[in-house]
């Protein structure tokens, strides 16, 4: 068989090689010695690659543990975000209900109070102030029209806020909740695929070790199959990751949150404040000593003159006479306290929700970065060691580890410049014969000669394997 291969190769290289009567200048014994030395080199490379696969498996188990810790933190952040959204949704609903009740009560009370108070104010001015009633009457009517218009505007603001401010129940937030679930599933699936790939690589390598146990010996088989020691997260967590997890807490995030949506939810309250502003000013500037209702003569002479001056300047002073009207006694001069409390709670909910979102996004990025880094690392390891797993495809492992078929030294080359490389025809790991070139400064009896030839042959064989099965580790 060897002679037939030599004859075929002589014909193929007839244009370059000057074949002598004996096609190989090296004896059969010399070729066998070179083959044996090459086999030992390839055997060691196979063992090195197999142990490399085991080391990859061990490191991957550490990375898997780290991934579990990261995913636990991510799920915790997701739960906090969903909880914050639920709290914000409930608080927002309470706020909307309280604002509507406050508005309805304020408007109905004003409508009941207005006729009496407007008439009482005019009557007081007529009986006490006497001068300039026509212009004063117009100012009073204008004032109460303005109050009614402001309450109508408040109602429009509320209706608009009811449409726009309910963002916690909006379709966008429902999409966000679904997106969070999908992101968690994708993070698990991506890393799970990497675990599946490395398990396949390891199992194929284990199959090869079992097939070649007689060749490699029991000690190597025992070393490869020895139980992988469990590891802790601290052994593989780098300082940058630990620092990130330490500073990614909710307290840290709360220091940097911004107010989100505050203007929309405060618009109603600020409008109501505008409605009552003149009323409060009138109360503060006029504090009569007696508030007994039922008569226009309630005020003393000096207070009556003071009141007349105030009414001429500002019609809102009419509110000082509200106790003279039974329908105005329960009028809401103060903003609804429950609304203010709920506004404060809503602001806290916004801060909590934004902080929980930021924490979730940061931890999601950390999980994704860890997965991407692991994938790049595994791809590099697959380039380095993955070729060995392909040797397990045959029934009993490779039969022909390495064979030198023919060496064509420099002196047999013609029509080529001085010191040409030697051509060595080899087979490796059951491959078809192919030629590798060995530098001219290496002689066939030099151990470096066959090591170089075997190394080049193995490199070409790895390239061929990668071209057949590219990217086996890709997620």
ZITA-V978960 format. One record per residue. N is the residue number from 1. RES is the residue in one letter. D_FIRST is the distance of its C-alpha to the first C-alpha in Angstrom with 2 decimals. Layout:
n = {N & N}
res = {RES & RES}
d_first = {D_FIRST & D_FIRST}
This chain:
n = {1 & 2 & 3 & 4 & 5 & 6 & 7 & 8 & 9 & 10 & 11 & 12 & 13 & 14 & 15 & 16 & 17 & 18 & 19 & 20 & 21 & 22 & 23 & 24 & 25 & 26 & 27 & 28 & 29 & 30 & 31 & 32 & 33 & 34 & 35 & 36 & 37 & 38 & 39 & 40 & 41 & 42 & 43 & 44 & 45 & 46 & 47 & 48 & 49 & 50 & 51 & 52 & 53 & 54 & 55 & 56 & 57 & 58 & 59 & 60 & 61 & 62 & 63 & 64 & 65 & 66 & 67 & 68 & 69 & 70 & 71 & 72 & 73 & 74 & 75 & 76 & 77 & 78 & 79 & 80 & 81 & 82 & 83 & 84 & 85 & 86 & 87 & 88 & 89 & 90 & 91 & 92 & 93 & 94 & 95 & 96 & 97 & 98 & 99 & 100 & 101 & 102 & 103 & 104 & 105 & 106 & 107 & 108 & 109 & 110 & 111 & 112 & 113 & 114 & 115 & 116 & 117 & 118 & 119 & 120 & 121 & 122 & 123 & 124 & 125 & 126 & 127 & 128 & 129 & 130 & 131 & 132 & 133 & 134 & 135 & 136 & 137 & 138 & 139 & 140 & 141 & 142 & 143 & 144 & 145 & 146 & 147 & 148 & 149 & 150 & 151 & 152 & 153 & 154 & 155 & 156 & 157 & 158 & 159 & 160 & 161 & 162 & 163 & 164 & 165 & 166 & 167 & 168 & 169 & 170 & 171 & 172 & 173 & 174 & 175 & 176 & 177 & 178 & 179 & 180 & 181 & 182 & 183 & 184 & 185 & 186 & 187 & 188 & 189 & 190 & 191 & 192 & 193 & 194 & 195 & 196 & 197 & 198 & 199 & 200 & 201 & 202 & 203 & 204 & 205 & 206 & 207 & 208 & 209 & 210 & 211 & 212 & 213 & 214 & 215 & 216 & 217 & 218 & 219 & 220 & 221 & 222 & 223 & 224 & 225 & 226 & 227 & 228 & 229 & 230 & 231 & 232 & 233 & 234 & 235 & 236 & 237 & 238 & 239 & 240 & 241 & 242 & 243 & 244 & 245 & 246 & 247 & 248 & 249 & 250 & 251 & 252 & 253 & 254 & 255 & 256 & 257 & 258 & 259 & 260 & 261 & 262 & 263 & 264 & 265 & 266 & 267 & 268 & 269 & 270 & 271 & 272 & 273 & 274 & 275 & 276 & 277 & 278 & 279 & 280 & 281 & 282 & 283 & 284 & 285 & 286 & 287 & 288 & 289 & 290 & 291 & 292 & 293 & 294 & 295 & 296 & 297 & 298 & 299 & 300 & 301 & 302 & 303 & 304 & 305 & 306 & 307 & 308 & 309 & 310 & 311 & 312 & 313 & 314 & 315 & 316 & 317 & 318 & 319 & 320 & 321 & 322 & 323 & 324 & 325 & 326 & 327 & 328 & 329 & 330 & 331 & 332 & 333 & 334 & 335 & 336 & 337 & 338 & 339 & 340 & 341 & 342 & 343 & 344 & 345 & 346 & 347 & 348 & 349 & 350 & 351 & 352 & 353 & 354 & 355 & 356 & 357 & 358 & 359 & 360 & 361 & 362 & 363 & 364 & 365 & 366 & 367 & 368 & 369 & 370 & 371 & 372 & 373 & 374 & 375 & 376 & 377 & 378 & 379 & 380 & 381 & 382 & 383 & 384 & 385 & 386 & 387 & 388 & 389 & 390 & 391 & 392 & 393 & 394 & 395 & 396 & 397 & 398 & 399 & 400 & 401 & 402 & 403 & 404 & 405 & 406 & 407 & 408 & 409 & 410 & 411 & 412 & 413 & 414 & 415 & 416 & 417 & 418 & 419 & 420 & 421 & 422 & 423 & 424 & 425 & 426 & 427 & 428 & 429 & 430 & 431 & 432 & 433 & 434 & 435 & 436 & 437 & 438 & 439 & 440 & 441 & 442 & 443 & 444 & 445 & 446 & 447 & 448 & 449 & 450 & 451 & 452 & 453 & 454 & 455 & 456 & 457 & 458 & 459 & 460 & 461 & 462 & 463 & 464 & 465 & 466 & 467 & 468 & 469 & 470 & 471 & 472 & 473 & 474 & 475}
res = {X & X & X & X & X & X & X & X & X & X & X & X & X & X & X & X & X & X & X & X & X & X & X & X & X & X & X & X & X & X & X & X & X & X & X & X & X & X & X & X & X & X & X & X & X & X & X & X & X & X & X & X & X & X & X & X & X & X & X & X & X & X & X & X & X & X & X & X & X & X & X & X & X & X & X & X & X & X & X & X & X & X & X & X & X & X & X & X & X & X & X & X & X & X & X & X & X & X & X & X & X & X & X & X & X & X & X & X & X & X & X & X & X & X & X & X & X & X & X & X & X & X & X & X & X & X & X & X & X & X & X & X & X & X & X & X & X & X & X & X & X & X & X & X & X & X & X & X & X & X & X & X & X & X & X & X & X & X & X & X & X & X & X & X & X & X & X & X & X & X & X & X & X & X & X & X & X & X & X & X & X & X & X & X & X & X & X & X & X & X & X & X & X & X & X & X & X & X & X & X & X & X & X & X & X & X & X & X & X & X & X & X & X & X & X & X & X & X & X & X & X & X & X & X & X & X & X & X & X & X & X & X & X & X & X & X & X & X & X & X & X & X & X & X & X & X & X & X & X & X & X & X & X & X & X & X & X & X & X & X & X & X & X & X & X & X & X & X & X & X & X & X & X & X & X & X & X & X & X & X & X & X & X & X & X & X & X & X & X & X & X & X & X & X & X & X & X & X & X & X & X & X & X & X & X & X & X & X & X & X & X & X & X & X & X & X & X & X & X & X & X & X & X & X & X & X & X & X & X & X & X & X & X & X & X & X & X & X & X & X & X & X & X & X & X & X & X & X & X & X & X & X & X & X & X & X & X & X & X & X & X & X & X & X & X & X & X & X & X & X & X & X & X & X & X & X & X & X & X & X & X & X & X & X & X & X & X & X & X & X & X & X & X & X & X & X & X & X & X & X & X & X & X & X & X & X & X & X & X & X & X & X & X & X & X & X & X & X & X & X & X & X & X & X & X & X & X & X & X & X & X & X & X & X & X & X & X & X & X & X & X & X & X & X & X & X & X & X & X & X & X & X & X & X & X & X & X & X & X & X & X & X & X & X & X & X & X & X & X & X & X & X & X & X & X}
d_first = {0.00 & 3.81 & 5.41 & 5.18 & 6.40 & 8.72 & 10.05 & 10.82 & 12.51 & 14.35 & 15.82 & 16.85 & 18.51 & 20.01 & 23.49 & 23.40 & 21.06 & 21.76 & 18.53 & 19.27 & 18.13 & 15.66 & 14.16 & 14.40 & 17.80 & 16.91 & 15.67 & 12.83 & 15.80 & 17.28 & 14.36 & 14.41 & 18.17 & 18.08 & 15.85 & 18.35 & 21.26 & 20.05 & 19.63 & 23.18 & 24.47 & 23.01 & 24.28 & 27.68 & 27.73 & 27.02 & 29.80 & 32.07 & 31.60 & 32.28 & 35.40 & 36.34 & 36.29 & 38.55 & 40.90 & 41.05 & 41.99 & 44.71 & 46.16 & 46.08 & 48.17 & 50.72 & 50.74 & 51.22 & 54.23 & 55.63 & 55.14 & 57.11 & 59.94 & 60.01 & 60.03 & 62.83 & 64.85 & 64.13 & 65.23 & 68.34 & 69.14 & 68.60 & 70.99 & 73.54 & 73.28 & 73.79 & 76.68 & 78.27 & 78.01 & 79.73 & 82.49 & 83.02 & 83.16 & 85.79 & 87.83 & 87.74 & 89.00 & 91.83 & 92.73 & 92.91 & 95.13 & 97.39 & 97.76 & 98.67 & 101.24 & 102.65 & 102.94 & 104.54 & 107.05 & 107.90 & 108.45 & 110.51 & 112.63 & 113.28 & 114.31 & 116.79 & 118.13 & 118.44 & 121.58 & 123.69 & 122.60 & 123.07 & 126.59 & 127.47 & 126.45 & 128.54 & 131.46 & 131.31 & 131.27 & 134.19 & 136.33 & 135.51 & 134.26 & 136.37 & 135.36 & 132.52 & 131.69 & 130.39 & 127.70 & 126.85 & 126.53 & 124.02 & 122.02 & 121.91 & 120.77 & 118.13 & 116.92 & 116.48 & 114.78 & 112.34 & 111.68 & 110.97 & 108.67 & 106.71 & 106.22 & 105.00 & 102.58 & 101.41 & 100.68 & 98.59 & 96.67 & 96.02 & 94.84 & 92.48 & 91.17 & 90.69 & 88.40 & 86.51 & 86.74 & 85.06 & 81.66 & 80.48 & 80.55 & 79.25 & 76.13 & 74.46 & 74.81 & 73.51 & 70.47 & 70.20 & 70.20 & 67.45 & 65.48 & 65.66 & 64.20 & 61.37 & 60.66 & 60.39 & 57.98 & 55.83 & 55.77 & 54.59 & 52.02 & 50.51 & 50.08 & 49.04 & 46.12 & 45.00 & 45.28 & 43.24 & 40.44 & 40.32 & 40.40 & 37.36 & 35.51 & 36.57 & 35.77 & 32.22 & 31.81 & 33.39 & 30.95 & 28.04 & 29.86 & 30.25 & 26.62 & 25.56 & 28.56 & 26.68 & 24.64 & 27.67 & 30.26 & 33.53 & 35.60 & 33.74 & 33.95 & 37.67 & 38.29 & 36.79 & 38.63 & 41.91 & 44.80 & 45.61 & 49.08 & 51.75 & 53.15 & 56.44 & 57.16 & 58.78 & 55.52 & 54.00 & 57.12 & 57.68 & 61.18 & 61.48 & 60.79 & 63.16 & 65.82 & 65.45 & 65.87 & 68.83 & 70.60 & 69.72 & 72.45 & 75.17 & 77.86 & 76.06 & 75.60 & 79.22 & 80.32 & 78.76 & 79.44 & 81.54 & 84.15 & 82.63 & 84.86 & 87.99 & 90.08 & 89.62 & 90.75 & 93.66 & 95.00 & 97.06 & 98.54 & 99.47 & 101.17 & 103.22 & 104.14 & 105.50 & 107.66 & 109.24 & 109.48 & 113.01 & 114.13 & 113.01 & 114.71 & 117.94 & 117.80 & 117.26 & 120.07 & 122.69 & 123.37 & 126.76 & 128.53 & 129.18 & 126.96 & 129.36 & 128.56 & 130.92 & 133.19 & 132.98 & 135.34 & 132.69 & 132.55 & 135.31 & 137.07 & 135.11 & 131.81 & 132.74 & 133.38 & 130.08 & 128.33 & 129.95 & 128.66 & 125.15 & 125.26 & 126.41 & 123.43 & 120.76 & 120.96 & 118.34 & 121.16 & 122.14 & 119.64 & 122.10 & 124.33 & 121.77 & 123.59 & 126.48 & 124.31 & 123.36 & 120.27 & 118.94 & 119.18 & 115.61 & 114.06 & 110.81 & 111.55 & 108.49 & 104.87 & 103.33 & 102.12 & 99.27 & 97.85 & 97.83 & 96.19 & 93.49 & 92.89 & 92.30 & 89.94 & 88.09 & 87.55 & 86.09 & 83.80 & 82.58 & 81.82 & 79.98 & 78.02 & 76.98 & 76.04 & 73.93 & 72.22 & 71.45 & 70.10 & 67.91 & 66.54 & 65.81 & 63.97 & 62.03 & 60.89 & 59.88 & 57.75 & 56.15 & 55.51 & 53.96 & 51.65 & 50.67 & 50.06 & 47.96 & 45.89 & 45.25 & 44.33 & 41.92 & 40.29 & 39.77 & 38.37 & 36.01 & 34.65 & 34.15 & 32.85 & 32.26 & 28.55 & 27.91 & 29.45 & 26.79 & 24.22 & 26.23 & 25.37 & 22.38 & 23.32 & 22.46 & 21.96 & 18.83 & 15.89 & 14.09 & 17.09 & 15.84 & 12.85 & 13.15 & 10.25 & 12.71 & 16.47 & 18.57 & 21.99 & 25.32 & 25.94 & 23.10 & 24.64 & 27.26 & 30.09 & 30.03 & 32.94 & 33.19 & 31.35 & 28.67 & 26.42 & 23.01 & 20.03 & 17.45 & 14.35 & 13.94 & 13.39 & 16.42 & 17.67 & 14.97 & 15.40 & 13.42 & 12.47 & 15.79 & 17.68 & 20.59 & 23.19 & 24.60 & 28.15 & 28.64 & 30.94 & 28.22 & 26.43 & 22.99 & 24.80 & 27.18 & 26.62 & 27.80 & 24.83 & 22.18 & 24.87 & 25.56 & 21.94 & 21.53 & 24.95 & 24.29 & 21.06 & 23.08 & 25.96 & 24.00 & 22.57 & 26.20 & 27.45 & 25.08 & 26.28 & 29.89 & 29.56 & 28.44 & 31.14 & 33.92 & 37.08 & 36.40 & 39.37 & 41.88 & 44.97}
